[in-house]
């Protein structure tokens, strides 16, 4: 949010320049994102944490500044008006669901003159990042920026029977909001309605039906307190983030509604754009109950290993508008209504530490105690997989665990169950939990492509999710993506990753996890191109899939794999067996075998080993030549003895025995 230096000093009259105030605010926990210094003004852009909605206003920031400098806060002047309880007068207010709306206040303004705002108001709003619209809407936005409480103005003549009804939405009910979008409600949203139907989404956005227009002459200004959870759920479900929803969803001040209207009334009077008709109408079925906290001074001293001065404690809490009763070693503390984040004793510790200065607190090295060390097996497995994939030259990425319906339909799930739908998704498009790690890796590659980088060697170790009976399950998996040029050949020609590079990474990873014999079974896997996709089989079960994913606008193939890790929780802990290096040199002999094109490498290798030749140490693939009607594959046979050097006669005899076995038992030719 943007804050004007002059506006802050209007409520906290200190002789401090923008740089000094910025430093104070950063020390107090607000991050300065940008600062713009103009001829007669300075604009500070601050990042406010989600637990501090009170600081989303100039008054809230001024309160922090005033407390730091030890001066009295000077809130904006308001027009004192009587408050009529019950919600009936120039208009009628009915709250049908107090859980969603504990308080609703309204002010009726007659003789409204809709027109542009004066230059000073326009400039203030523009510098604060708010677009001026007309004088009545600008007044509500001024109040929002000044004291942090959202207001909304309705054209009173467009409200049926001059009646406001605060109620829960009915499933299937519709309304067009001010952004010209037709909203369909699910039944748990809080709505502002009149007898004919909804006119606003409570705490989020108004509706077109009651929008202020140049012909408006009577206005009802709303100032309310809405349940934060209800506003947050509705805003996320409808992907509708507004200045109002940011504040209500974090917890607005439940005592501010009438005071905010009084500030608006003062501006209406001063600008001559209308006449306040009657008192403020206040429907308040659930009065605010402030928590009562006990601050134990000895406990706080033990916590910090530091004793705060009692006068400092009392002065700071009073400056922040906490009510304090001194009981000796304990203080009875009641937080102000605008501090929804203060709920426990340790929250008071934080407030005092902020104003004392974290850098001024003593620091100590943490105590280290020895004892039995244990680790959850899955955590060690994750670390082992991460270490190996990083050693292989891949970069680790983290993807959101949410998926779109299109991603679920496009890529074959590796989760052993139906998709798990999110009841309250952060993004309406991503309403499901992921069932494969491949879509997240593809998203990362596509993001890189948009930024001009076409090389990707990524991995992610995470979970996939699924429905499991009446509940849910999650499986630990490793995802791999290789794409782009792995290196450049002659004439700077890019040499791309291939299926065999991915296969090698997968094989070595599973070898490190002690998976035993691994084989690859060609198969059509949804989401992968048919050429080169396969299922990975270890320990007699399918443990993963791999292949080329379809990626738009990619110059190079995107080779992806998704592998289960949990089957290897026990095997990867088995220590490797040391095999001494042979003291005698190996002898390598090539063997070319002609066979049918449908014979897989796995079968060919198995046929050679089936001969049972004791001197055969290894089998290496050399190359493959495809002729009409047959394929010729050249193998390198590695012969070795650990007791002596082999003679050429022994090697020739061993090769002959293998050839005899192959020609006698298998449909191949040598």
Buried (B, 14 or more C-beta within 10 A) or exposed (E): BBBBBBBBBBBBBBEBEBBEBBEBBEBBBBEBEEBEEEEEBBBBBBEBEEBBBBBBBBBBBBBBBBBBBEEEBBEBEBBEBEBBEEBEBBBBBBBEBBEBBBBBBBBBBBEBBBEEBEEEBBBBBEBBEBEBBBBBBBBBBBBBBBBBBBBBBBBBEBBBEBBBBBBBBBEEBEBBBBEEEEBEBBEBBBBBBBEEBBBBBBBBBBBBBBBBEEEBBBBBBBBBBBBBEBBBBBBBBBEBEBBBBBBBBBBBBBBBBBBBBBBBBBBBEEBEBBEBBBBBBBBBBBEEEBEEBEBBBEBBEEEBEEEBEEEEBBBBBEBBBBEBEEEEEBBEBBBBBBBBBBEEBEBBBBBBBBBBEEEEEEEEEEEEEEEEEEEEEEEEBBEBBBEBBEEBEBEEBEBEBBBBEEBBEBBBBBBEBEBBEBEEBEEEEBBBBBBBBBBBBBBBBBEBBEEEEBBBBBBBBBBBBBBBEEEEBBBBBBBBBBBBBBEEEEEEEBEBBBBEBBBEBBBBBBEBBBBEEBBBEEBEBEBBBEEBBBBBBBEEEEBBBBBBBBBEEBEBBBBBBBBBBBBBBEBBEEEEEEEEEEEEEBBBBEBBBBBEEEBEBEEBBEBBEEBEBEBBBEBEEEEEEEEEEBBBBBBBBBBBBEEEEBEEEBBEEBBEBBBEBBEEEBEBEE
